[in-house]
Amino acid sequence: MKISVIGAGAMGGAFAEGLLKSQLFKSEDITVADPTPAKLEHYAKEGASITTENMIAAKADIVSVVVKPGIVESILKEIKDSLDYGHQMLIIIAAGISSGQINSWLDKKGTLPPYFMVIPNIAIAEKASMTFIVPQGASDEQTKTITSLFDELGGSMITKENLLAAGTTLASCGIAYALRYIRASAEGGVELGFKASDATRIVAQTVEGAVKLLQAKNGHPEALIDQVTTPGGVTIQGLNEMEHAGFTSAVIRGLKAGI
Protein backbone atom coordinates (compact mmCIF):
# COMPACT_ATOMS: atom_id res chain seq x y z
CA MET A 1 0.00 0.00 0.00
CA LYS A 2 1.23 3.47 -0.90
CA ILE A 3 0.50 6.77 0.82
CA SER A 4 1.10 10.36 -0.20
CA VAL A 5 1.26 13.60 1.75
CA ILE A 6 0.36 16.71 -0.22
CA GLY A 7 1.88 19.63 1.67
CA ALA A 8 5.23 19.67 3.50
CA GLY A 9 4.54 22.51 5.89
CA ALA A 10 4.58 22.21 9.69
CA MET A 11 1.82 19.61 9.93
CA GLY A 12 2.37 17.88 6.60
CA GLY A 13 6.07 17.63 7.34
CA ALA A 14 5.40 16.24 10.81
CA PHE A 15 3.01 13.65 9.32
CA ALA A 16 5.61 12.61 6.78
CA GLU A 17 8.25 12.32 9.51
CA GLY A 18 5.98 10.05 11.55
CA LEU A 19 5.23 7.86 8.54
CA LEU A 20 8.93 7.46 7.81
CA LYS A 21 9.54 6.37 11.42
CA SER A 22 6.64 3.90 11.41
CA GLN A 23 6.63 0.27 10.36
CA LEU A 24 3.52 0.60 8.22
CA PHE A 25 5.09 1.70 4.95
CA LYS A 26 8.39 1.27 3.16
CA SER A 27 10.03 4.66 2.71
CA GLU A 28 9.79 4.38 -1.07
CA ASP A 29 6.00 3.87 -0.74
CA ILE A 30 5.65 7.30 0.89
CA THR A 31 5.35 10.27 -1.47
CA VAL A 32 5.69 13.84 -0.23
CA ALA A 33 4.50 16.64 -2.50
CA ASP A 34 5.12 20.36 -2.19
CA PRO A 35 5.61 23.18 -4.70
CA THR A 36 8.84 24.24 -2.94
CA PRO A 37 11.65 21.79 -3.84
CA ALA A 38 13.80 22.83 -0.87
CA LYS A 39 11.14 21.54 1.52
CA LEU A 40 11.39 18.10 -0.06
CA GLU A 41 15.14 17.52 0.15
CA HIS A 42 15.03 16.10 3.68
CA TYR A 43 12.37 13.51 2.81
CA ALA A 44 14.28 12.41 -0.26
CA LYS A 45 17.34 11.79 1.93
CA GLU A 46 15.14 9.64 4.18
CA GLY A 47 14.14 7.51 1.20
CA ALA A 48 10.71 8.92 0.41
CA SER A 49 9.54 9.67 -3.10
CA ILE A 50 9.16 13.40 -3.69
CA THR A 51 7.37 15.52 -6.24
CA THR A 52 6.29 19.08 -6.87
CA GLU A 53 3.23 17.81 -8.77
CA ASN A 54 0.08 17.13 -6.76
CA MET A 55 -1.32 15.03 -9.60
CA ILE A 56 1.52 12.52 -9.15
CA ALA A 57 0.90 12.34 -5.40
CA ALA A 58 -2.80 11.75 -6.09
CA LYS A 59 -2.05 8.27 -7.46
CA ALA A 60 -1.37 6.70 -4.04
CA ASP A 61 -3.75 4.26 -2.33
CA ILE A 62 -4.15 6.75 0.52
CA VAL A 63 -3.94 10.41 -0.46
CA SER A 64 -3.43 12.90 2.36
CA VAL A 65 -4.10 16.60 1.83
CA VAL A 66 -2.31 18.49 4.61
CA VAL A 67 -2.36 22.17 3.70
CA LYS A 68 -3.58 25.47 5.11
CA PRO A 69 -7.40 25.72 5.20
CA GLY A 70 -7.42 28.48 2.62
CA ILE A 71 -6.01 26.26 -0.14
CA VAL A 72 -7.83 22.99 0.58
CA GLU A 73 -10.48 23.83 -2.02
CA SER A 74 -7.98 24.48 -4.81
CA ILE A 75 -6.01 21.30 -4.02
CA LEU A 76 -9.09 19.07 -3.93
CA LYS A 77 -10.45 20.52 -7.16
CA GLU A 78 -7.06 20.05 -8.77
CA ILE A 79 -6.73 16.36 -7.93
CA LYS A 80 -10.32 15.12 -7.88
CA ASP A 81 -10.45 14.07 -11.54
CA SER A 82 -7.33 11.96 -10.96
CA LEU A 83 -8.78 10.19 -7.94
CA ASP A 84 -10.40 6.77 -8.26
CA TYR A 85 -13.28 7.08 -5.81
CA GLY A 86 -13.83 3.32 -5.80
CA HIS A 87 -10.30 2.31 -4.81
CA GLN A 88 -8.58 5.19 -3.06
CA MET A 89 -9.01 6.75 0.38
CA LEU A 90 -8.57 10.41 1.13
CA ILE A 91 -7.34 12.03 4.35
CA ILE A 92 -7.94 15.74 4.83
CA ILE A 93 -6.01 17.44 7.62
CA ALA A 94 -7.13 21.05 7.91
CA ALA A 95 -8.85 22.88 10.75
CA GLY A 96 -12.09 24.75 10.20
CA ILE A 97 -13.17 22.95 7.01
CA SER A 98 -16.63 21.36 7.06
CA SER A 99 -17.79 18.14 5.43
CA GLY A 100 -20.33 20.18 3.47
CA GLN A 101 -17.54 22.19 1.89
CA ILE A 102 -15.48 19.09 1.17
CA ASN A 103 -18.47 17.36 -0.42
CA SER A 104 -19.11 20.30 -2.73
CA TRP A 105 -15.46 20.39 -3.81
CA LEU A 106 -15.18 16.63 -4.43
CA ASP A 107 -18.59 15.91 -5.95
CA LYS A 108 -18.47 14.02 -9.26
CA LYS A 109 -22.04 13.86 -10.56
CA GLY A 110 -23.33 12.88 -7.13
CA THR A 111 -20.40 10.59 -6.27
CA LEU A 112 -17.98 11.16 -3.41
CA PRO A 113 -14.87 9.25 -2.31
CA PRO A 114 -14.50 7.72 1.15
CA TYR A 115 -12.60 10.34 3.11
CA PHE A 116 -11.51 11.11 6.64
CA MET A 117 -11.45 14.49 8.34
CA VAL A 118 -8.42 14.24 10.61
CA ILE A 119 -6.91 16.50 13.26
CA PRO A 120 -3.55 15.31 14.68
CA ASN A 121 -0.92 17.38 16.45
CA ILE A 122 2.73 17.99 15.60
CA ALA A 123 3.88 15.25 17.99
CA ILE A 124 2.91 12.94 15.14
CA ALA A 125 6.50 13.47 13.96
CA GLU A 126 7.60 11.45 17.01
CA LYS A 127 4.73 8.94 16.75
CA ALA A 128 3.09 10.56 19.78
CA SER A 129 0.09 12.43 18.40
CA MET A 130 -3.44 12.47 19.77
CA THR A 131 -5.46 12.32 16.56
CA PHE A 132 -9.17 12.83 15.99
CA ILE A 133 -10.82 11.07 13.03
CA VAL A 134 -14.21 11.66 11.43
CA PRO A 135 -14.99 9.05 8.73
CA GLN A 136 -17.15 10.20 5.83
CA GLY A 137 -18.68 7.57 3.56
CA ALA A 138 -16.06 5.01 4.60
CA SER A 139 -16.57 1.30 5.24
CA ASP A 140 -15.70 -0.34 8.54
CA GLU A 141 -12.64 -1.91 6.90
CA GLN A 142 -11.45 1.43 5.55
CA THR A 143 -12.01 3.08 8.91
CA LYS A 144 -10.01 0.33 10.60
CA THR A 145 -7.14 0.91 8.17
CA ILE A 146 -7.00 4.65 8.86
CA THR A 147 -7.45 4.21 12.60
CA SER A 148 -4.61 1.68 12.69
CA LEU A 149 -2.42 4.13 10.81
CA PHE A 150 -2.91 6.92 13.34
CA ASP A 151 -2.71 4.53 16.29
CA GLU A 152 0.77 3.65 15.03
CA LEU A 153 1.57 7.37 15.12
CA GLY A 154 0.39 7.87 18.70
CA GLY A 155 -3.25 7.40 19.64
CA SER A 156 -6.51 8.08 17.82
CA MET A 157 -10.17 8.64 18.56
CA ILE A 158 -13.15 8.35 16.24
CA THR A 159 -15.33 11.34 16.95
CA LYS A 160 -18.09 13.54 15.55
CA GLU A 161 -17.49 16.46 13.25
CA ASN A 162 -18.94 18.94 15.74
CA LEU A 163 -16.21 17.98 18.24
CA LEU A 164 -13.26 18.60 15.91
CA ALA A 165 -12.86 22.21 17.03
CA ALA A 166 -12.81 21.09 20.67
CA GLY A 167 -10.33 18.35 19.81
CA THR A 168 -8.12 20.90 18.08
CA THR A 169 -7.90 23.17 21.11
CA LEU A 170 -7.53 20.27 23.57
CA ALA A 171 -4.88 18.25 21.73
CA SER A 172 -3.38 20.38 18.97
CA CYS A 173 -3.28 23.74 20.71
CA GLY A 174 -2.77 21.64 23.84
CA ILE A 175 0.80 20.89 22.73
CA ALA A 176 1.57 24.60 23.10
CA TYR A 177 -0.22 24.78 26.44
CA ALA A 178 1.74 21.82 27.79
CA LEU A 179 5.00 23.32 26.57
CA ARG A 180 4.14 26.61 28.24
CA TYR A 181 3.68 24.74 31.54
CA ILE A 182 7.05 23.07 31.02
CA ARG A 183 8.67 26.42 30.31
CA ALA A 184 7.12 27.99 33.41
CA SER A 185 8.21 25.08 35.60
CA ALA A 186 11.71 25.19 34.16
CA GLU A 187 11.93 28.91 34.92
CA GLY A 188 10.85 28.10 38.45
CA GLY A 189 13.60 25.50 38.57
CA VAL A 190 16.14 28.17 37.70
CA GLU A 191 14.87 30.24 40.64
CA LEU A 192 15.38 27.17 42.80
CA GLY A 193 19.01 26.94 41.72
CA PHE A 194 19.20 24.66 38.68
CA LYS A 195 20.74 25.55 35.35
CA ALA A 196 18.11 26.25 32.69
CA SER A 197 19.02 23.17 30.62
CA ASP A 198 18.93 20.93 33.68
CA ALA A 199 15.63 22.38 34.86
CA THR A 200 14.05 21.79 31.45
CA ARG A 201 15.25 18.18 31.39
CA ILE A 202 13.95 17.58 34.92
CA VAL A 203 10.51 19.00 34.13
CA ALA A 204 10.22 17.18 30.79
CA GLN A 205 11.04 13.86 32.42
CA THR A 206 8.60 14.58 35.24
CA VAL A 207 5.80 15.33 32.79
CA GLU A 208 6.59 12.14 30.88
CA GLY A 209 6.41 10.20 34.14
CA ALA A 210 3.06 11.75 35.03
CA VAL A 211 1.67 10.80 31.62
CA LYS A 212 2.89 7.20 31.85
CA LEU A 213 1.43 6.82 35.34
CA LEU A 214 -1.92 8.17 34.20
CA GLN A 215 -1.99 5.89 31.17
CA ALA A 216 -0.98 2.84 33.23
CA LYS A 217 -3.60 3.46 35.92
CA ASN A 218 -6.29 4.53 33.43
CA GLY A 219 -7.97 6.54 36.18
CA HIS A 220 -8.62 10.11 37.24
CA PRO A 221 -5.61 12.44 37.63
CA GLU A 222 -6.79 13.43 41.11
CA ALA A 223 -6.35 9.88 42.36
CA LEU A 224 -2.67 10.05 41.47
CA ILE A 225 -2.36 13.54 42.92
CA ASP A 226 -3.67 12.15 46.22
CA GLN A 227 -0.77 9.68 46.27
CA VAL A 228 1.80 12.48 46.46
CA THR A 229 -0.03 14.98 48.67
CA THR A 230 0.69 14.14 52.29
CA PRO A 231 -1.14 16.12 54.99
CA GLY A 232 0.66 19.38 55.64
CA GLY A 233 3.27 18.55 52.99
CA VAL A 234 4.90 20.75 50.41
CA THR A 235 2.95 19.28 47.48
CA ILE A 236 -0.46 20.34 48.75
CA GLN A 237 0.94 23.73 49.69
CA GLY A 238 2.27 24.19 46.19
CA LEU A 239 -0.99 23.04 44.57
CA ASN A 240 -3.03 25.39 46.73
CA GLU A 241 -0.79 28.33 45.82
CA MET A 242 -1.29 27.54 42.13
CA GLU A 243 -5.07 27.36 42.62
CA HIS A 244 -5.06 30.68 44.51
CA ALA A 245 -3.48 32.15 41.39
CA GLY A 246 -6.27 30.63 39.23
CA PHE A 247 -4.36 27.72 37.69
CA THR A 248 -7.32 25.45 36.84
CA SER A 249 -9.54 28.33 35.84
CA ALA A 250 -6.85 29.77 33.58
CA VAL A 251 -6.36 26.45 31.81
CA ILE A 252 -10.08 26.00 31.18
CA ARG A 253 -10.49 29.59 30.01
CA GLY A 254 -7.56 29.16 27.64
CA LEU A 255 -9.09 26.00 26.16
CA LYS A 256 -12.49 27.62 25.68
CA ALA A 257 -10.88 30.66 24.05
CA GLY A 258 -9.59 28.41 21.29
CA ILE A 259 -13.05 27.35 20.07
C-alpha positions as CSV (number, residue, x, y, z in Angstrom):
1,M,0.0,0.0,0.0
2,K,1.2,3.5,-0.9
3,I,0.5,6.8,0.8
4,S,1.1,10.4,-0.2
5,V,1.3,13.6,1.8
6,I,0.4,16.7,-0.2
7,G,1.9,19.6,1.7
8,A,5.2,19.7,3.5
9,G,4.5,22.5,5.9
10,A,4.6,22.2,9.7
11,M,1.8,19.6,9.9
12,G,2.4,17.9,6.6
13,G,6.1,17.6,7.3
14,A,5.4,16.2,10.8
15,F,3.0,13.7,9.3
16,A,5.6,12.6,6.8
17,E,8.2,12.3,9.5
18,G,6.0,10.1,11.5
19,L,5.2,7.9,8.5
20,L,8.9,7.5,7.8
21,K,9.5,6.4,11.4
22,S,6.6,3.9,11.4
23,Q,6.6,0.3,10.4
24,L,3.5,0.6,8.2
25,F,5.1,1.7,4.9
26,K,8.4,1.3,3.2
27,S,10.0,4.7,2.7
28,E,9.8,4.4,-1.1
29,D,6.0,3.9,-0.7
30,I,5.6,7.3,0.9
31,T,5.4,10.3,-1.5
32,V,5.7,13.8,-0.2
33,A,4.5,16.6,-2.5
34,D,5.1,20.4,-2.2
35,P,5.6,23.2,-4.7
36,T,8.8,24.2,-2.9
37,P,11.7,21.8,-3.8
38,A,13.8,22.8,-0.9
39,K,11.1,21.5,1.5
40,L,11.4,18.1,-0.1
41,E,15.1,17.5,0.1
42,H,15.0,16.1,3.7
43,Y,12.4,13.5,2.8
44,A,14.3,12.4,-0.3
45,K,17.3,11.8,1.9
46,E,15.1,9.6,4.2
47,G,14.1,7.5,1.2
48,A,10.7,8.9,0.4
49,S,9.5,9.7,-3.1
50,I,9.2,13.4,-3.7
51,T,7.4,15.5,-6.2
52,T,6.3,19.1,-6.9
53,E,3.2,17.8,-8.8
54,N,0.1,17.1,-6.8
55,M,-1.3,15.0,-9.6
56,I,1.5,12.5,-9.2
57,A,0.9,12.3,-5.4
58,A,-2.8,11.7,-6.1
59,K,-2.0,8.3,-7.5
60,A,-1.4,6.7,-4.0
61,D,-3.8,4.3,-2.3
62,I,-4.1,6.8,0.5
63,V,-3.9,10.4,-0.5
64,S,-3.4,12.9,2.4
65,V,-4.1,16.6,1.8
66,V,-2.3,18.5,4.6
67,V,-2.4,22.2,3.7
68,K,-3.6,25.5,5.1
69,P,-7.4,25.7,5.2
70,G,-7.4,28.5,2.6
71,I,-6.0,26.3,-0.1
72,V,-7.8,23.0,0.6
73,E,-10.5,23.8,-2.0
74,S,-8.0,24.5,-4.8
75,I,-6.0,21.3,-4.0
76,L,-9.1,19.1,-3.9
77,K,-10.5,20.5,-7.2
78,E,-7.1,20.1,-8.8
79,I,-6.7,16.4,-7.9
80,K,-10.3,15.1,-7.9
81,D,-10.5,14.1,-11.5
82,S,-7.3,12.0,-11.0
83,L,-8.8,10.2,-7.9
84,D,-10.4,6.8,-8.3
85,Y,-13.3,7.1,-5.8
86,G,-13.8,3.3,-5.8
87,H,-10.3,2.3,-4.8
88,Q,-8.6,5.2,-3.1
89,M,-9.0,6.7,0.4
90,L,-8.6,10.4,1.1
91,I,-7.3,12.0,4.3
92,I,-7.9,15.7,4.8
93,I,-6.0,17.4,7.6
94,A,-7.1,21.0,7.9
95,A,-8.8,22.9,10.7
96,G,-12.1,24.7,10.2
97,I,-13.2,23.0,7.0
98,S,-16.6,21.4,7.1
99,S,-17.8,18.1,5.4
100,G,-20.3,20.2,3.5
101,Q,-17.5,22.2,1.9
102,I,-15.5,19.1,1.2
103,N,-18.5,17.4,-0.4
104,S,-19.1,20.3,-2.7
105,W,-15.5,20.4,-3.8
106,L,-15.2,16.6,-4.4
107,D,-18.6,15.9,-6.0
108,K,-18.5,14.0,-9.3
109,K,-22.0,13.9,-10.6
110,G,-23.3,12.9,-7.1
111,T,-20.4,10.6,-6.3
112,L,-18.0,11.2,-3.4
113,P,-14.9,9.3,-2.3
114,P,-14.5,7.7,1.1
115,Y,-12.6,10.3,3.1
116,F,-11.5,11.1,6.6
117,M,-11.5,14.5,8.3
118,V,-8.4,14.2,10.6
119,I,-6.9,16.5,13.3
120,P,-3.5,15.3,14.7
121,N,-0.9,17.4,16.5
122,I,2.7,18.0,15.6
123,A,3.9,15.3,18.0
124,I,2.9,12.9,15.1
125,A,6.5,13.5,14.0
126,E,7.6,11.4,17.0
127,K,4.7,8.9,16.7
128,A,3.1,10.6,19.8
129,S,0.1,12.4,18.4
130,M,-3.4,12.5,19.8
131,T,-5.5,12.3,16.6
132,F,-9.2,12.8,16.0
133,I,-10.8,11.1,13.0
134,V,-14.2,11.7,11.4
135,P,-15.0,9.1,8.7
136,Q,-17.1,10.2,5.8
137,G,-18.7,7.6,3.6
138,A,-16.1,5.0,4.6
139,S,-16.6,1.3,5.2
140,D,-15.7,-0.3,8.5
141,E,-12.6,-1.9,6.9
142,Q,-11.4,1.4,5.6
143,T,-12.0,3.1,8.9
144,K,-10.0,0.3,10.6
145,T,-7.1,0.9,8.2
146,I,-7.0,4.6,8.9
147,T,-7.5,4.2,12.6
148,S,-4.6,1.7,12.7
149,L,-2.4,4.1,10.8
150,F,-2.9,6.9,13.3
151,D,-2.7,4.5,16.3
152,E,0.8,3.6,15.0
153,L,1.6,7.4,15.1
154,G,0.4,7.9,18.7
155,G,-3.3,7.4,19.6
156,S,-6.5,8.1,17.8
157,M,-10.2,8.6,18.6
158,I,-13.2,8.3,16.2
159,T,-15.3,11.3,17.0
160,K,-18.1,13.5,15.6
161,E,-17.5,16.5,13.2
162,N,-18.9,18.9,15.7
163,L,-16.2,18.0,18.2
164,L,-13.3,18.6,15.9
165,A,-12.9,22.2,17.0
166,A,-12.8,21.1,20.7
167,G,-10.3,18.4,19.8
168,T,-8.1,20.9,18.1
169,T,-7.9,23.2,21.1
170,L,-7.5,20.3,23.6
171,A,-4.9,18.2,21.7
172,S,-3.4,20.4,19.0
173,C,-3.3,23.7,20.7
174,G,-2.8,21.6,23.8
175,I,0.8,20.9,22.7
176,A,1.6,24.6,23.1
177,Y,-0.2,24.8,26.4
178,A,1.7,21.8,27.8
179,L,5.0,23.3,26.6
180,R,4.1,26.6,28.2
181,Y,3.7,24.7,31.5
182,I,7.0,23.1,31.0
183,R,8.7,26.4,30.3
184,A,7.1,28.0,33.4
185,S,8.2,25.1,35.6
186,A,11.7,25.2,34.2
187,E,11.9,28.9,34.9
188,G,10.8,28.1,38.5
189,G,13.6,25.5,38.6
190,V,16.1,28.2,37.7
191,E,14.9,30.2,40.6
192,L,15.4,27.2,42.8
193,G,19.0,26.9,41.7
194,F,19.2,24.7,38.7
195,K,20.7,25.6,35.4
196,A,18.1,26.3,32.7
197,S,19.0,23.2,30.6
198,D,18.9,20.9,33.7
199,A,15.6,22.4,34.9
200,T,14.1,21.8,31.4
201,R,15.3,18.2,31.4
202,I,13.9,17.6,34.9
203,V,10.5,19.0,34.1
204,A,10.2,17.2,30.8
205,Q,11.0,13.9,32.4
206,T,8.6,14.6,35.2
207,V,5.8,15.3,32.8
208,E,6.6,12.1,30.9
209,G,6.4,10.2,34.1
210,A,3.1,11.7,35.0
211,V,1.7,10.8,31.6
212,K,2.9,7.2,31.9
213,L,1.4,6.8,35.3
214,L,-1.9,8.2,34.2
215,Q,-2.0,5.9,31.2
216,A,-1.0,2.8,33.2
217,K,-3.6,3.5,35.9
218,N,-6.3,4.5,33.4
219,G,-8.0,6.5,36.2
220,H,-8.6,10.1,37.2
221,P,-5.6,12.4,37.6
222,E,-6.8,13.4,41.1
223,A,-6.4,9.9,42.4
224,L,-2.7,10.0,41.5
225,I,-2.4,13.5,42.9
226,D,-3.7,12.1,46.2
227,Q,-0.8,9.7,46.3
228,V,1.8,12.5,46.5
229,T,0.0,15.0,48.7
230,T,0.7,14.1,52.3
231,P,-1.1,16.1,55.0
232,G,0.7,19.4,55.6
233,G,3.3,18.6,53.0
234,V,4.9,20.8,50.4
235,T,3.0,19.3,47.5
236,I,-0.5,20.3,48.8
237,Q,0.9,23.7,49.7
238,G,2.3,24.2,46.2
239,L,-1.0,23.0,44.6
240,N,-3.0,25.4,46.7
241,E,-0.8,28.3,45.8
242,M,-1.3,27.5,42.1
243,E,-5.1,27.4,42.6
244,H,-5.1,30.7,44.5
245,A,-3.5,32.1,41.4
246,G,-6.3,30.6,39.2
247,F,-4.4,27.7,37.7
248,T,-7.3,25.4,36.8
249,S,-9.5,28.3,35.8
250,A,-6.9,29.8,33.6
251,V,-6.4,26.5,31.8
252,I,-10.1,26.0,31.2
253,R,-10.5,29.6,30.0
254,G,-7.6,29.2,27.6
255,L,-9.1,26.0,26.2
256,K,-12.5,27.6,25.7
257,A,-10.9,30.7,24.1
258,G,-9.6,28.4,21.3
259,I,-13.1,27.4,20.1
